[in-house]
Amino acid sequence: MAFTGSYICDSFLAEILAAVHDFTVTTGHTFKIALYANTATLDETTTAYTATGEIVFAGYTAGGADLSSNGVALGSVSGQIGKTAYVDFDDVSWSGDFTGVRGALIYNSTAAGNPAVAVLDFGLDKASVASTFQVQFPAADPSLAVVRFH
């Protein structure tokens, strides 16, 4: 088993301060989500998109799908001092027959080298037969968003 959990990538944390990533809605970078089999080695040390371990099926394009960002927001989390900055994405889906999708990588396809943002571990292998596979992002909330900073 290669997936060990969901993570914000270590390199992403430093790249935010170096202005590598721009989540602005209309003028920002393009972020993508790629799907992977359990054979992929993705964790907090992942630094960039890789095709190694990416799944292949009719209806899925190598490199994944564009994510639609709803922009950056700032909010409070109950019990925490200070604010949390977060970004929200719209859900994304693919149609087709596939097996063995274990997780995903969110990455910046605009910046040089396709730098990694976050690894998503689905917890178990997913399959689809003649249906739609959807990655549902949590509600736009500072305590739930996939990408958030406190």
Secondary structure, 3 states (H helix, E strand, C coil): CCCCCCEECHHHHHHHHCCCCCCCCCCCCCEEEEEECCCCCCCCCCCECCCCCECCCCCCCCCCEEECEEEEEEEECCCCCCEEEEEEECCEEEEEEEEEEEEEEEEECCCCCCEEEEEEEEEEEEEEEEEEEEECCCCCCCCCCCEEEC
